[in-house]
Amino acid sequence: MGGVVSYMNRRLKAMIPQEIEVSYEEFLEIDKTYKVQPDLVICDKKGLEEQNYKGVPTLVVEVLSPSTASNDYIKKMVSFQSQ
C-alpha cells in the first residue's frame, strides 16, 4: 500500500505548481477534537501548520485495502464530507 501512495506523491509533486502541496503526512483537522490522516492530500500551502492542514483541501486520496476499508470508507469519508 505504501508503495502506491509514495509513487503517487512523487509523480504529483513533479507535475503541480509550487504553491500547491502534495503530502502523505498531513493531518486534516475536522474540528478541534478530531483529526484524520488521509493517504494523500493535495492542498494550497496557506492552510499548513506543522503537520496539520486547516481548511478544505483540493483533493483527498484514500487507498483502500481490506484491512482498512471500513475505517477509510465509512468513518473518514463521513468526516471529509462534513467539511
Contacts in CASP RR format, 6 or more apart in sequence:
PFRMAT RR
TARGET T0000
AUTHOR 0000-0000-0000
METHOD contacts of the structure
MODEL  1
MGGVVSYMNRRLKAMIPQEIEVSYEEFLEIDKTYKVQPDLVICDKKGLEE
QNYKGVPTLVVEVLSPSTASNDYIKKMVSFQSQ
1 39 0 8 1.000
1 63 0 8 1.000
1 65 0 8 1.000
2 63 0 8 1.000
4 63 0 8 1.000
5 24 0 8 1.000
5 39 0 8 1.000
5 40 0 8 1.000
5 61 0 8 1.000
5 63 0 8 1.000
6 24 0 8 1.000
8 40 0 8 1.000
8 61 0 8 1.000
9 22 0 8 1.000
9 23 0 8 1.000
9 24 0 8 1.000
9 40 0 8 1.000
12 22 0 8 1.000
12 40 0 8 1.000
12 42 0 8 1.000
13 22 0 8 1.000
16 22 0 8 1.000
16 42 0 8 1.000
19 44 0 8 1.000
19 45 0 8 1.000
20 42 0 8 1.000
20 43 0 8 1.000
20 44 0 8 1.000
20 45 0 8 1.000
20 58 0 8 1.000
21 41 0 8 1.000
21 42 0 8 1.000
21 43 0 8 1.000
21 44 0 8 1.000
21 45 0 8 1.000
21 48 0 8 1.000
22 40 0 8 1.000
22 41 0 8 1.000
22 42 0 8 1.000
23 40 0 8 1.000
23 41 0 8 1.000
23 43 0 8 1.000
24 39 0 8 1.000
24 40 0 8 1.000
24 41 0 8 1.000
25 37 0 8 1.000
25 51 0 8 1.000
26 37 0 8 1.000
26 38 0 8 1.000
26 41 0 8 1.000
26 43 0 8 1.000
26 48 0 8 1.000
26 51 0 8 1.000
26 52 0 8 1.000
26 53 0 8 1.000
27 35 0 8 1.000
27 36 0 8 1.000
27 37 0 8 1.000
27 51 0 8 1.000
27 52 0 8 1.000
27 53 0 8 1.000
28 35 0 8 1.000
28 36 0 8 1.000
28 37 0 8 1.000
28 38 0 8 1.000
28 41 0 8 1.000
28 52 0 8 1.000
28 53 0 8 1.000
28 55 0 8 1.000
28 57 0 8 1.000
28 60 0 8 1.000
28 79 0 8 1.000
28 80 0 8 1.000
28 83 0 8 1.000
29 35 0 8 1.000
29 52 0 8 1.000
29 53 0 8 1.000
29 54 0 8 1.000
29 55 0 8 1.000
30 36 0 8 1.000
30 79 0 8 1.000
30 82 0 8 1.000
30 83 0 8 1.000
34 79 0 8 1.000
35 52 0 8 1.000
36 76 0 8 1.000
36 79 0 8 1.000
36 80 0 8 1.000
38 60 0 8 1.000
38 61 0 8 1.000
38 62 0 8 1.000
38 76 0 8 1.000
38 80 0 8 1.000
39 61 0 8 1.000
39 62 0 8 1.000
39 63 0 8 1.000
40 59 0 8 1.000
40 60 0 8 1.000
40 61 0 8 1.000
40 63 0 8 1.000
41 53 0 8 1.000
41 57 0 8 1.000
41 59 0 8 1.000
41 60 0 8 1.000
41 61 0 8 1.000
42 57 0 8 1.000
42 58 0 8 1.000
42 59 0 8 1.000
42 60 0 8 1.000
42 61 0 8 1.000
43 53 0 8 1.000
43 55 0 8 1.000
43 57 0 8 1.000
43 58 0 8 1.000
44 58 0 8 1.000
47 53 0 8 1.000
47 54 0 8 1.000
47 55 0 8 1.000
55 83 0 8 1.000
56 83 0 8 1.000
60 80 0 8 1.000
62 72 0 8 1.000
62 73 0 8 1.000
62 76 0 8 1.000
62 77 0 8 1.000
64 72 0 8 1.000
64 73 0 8 1.000
END
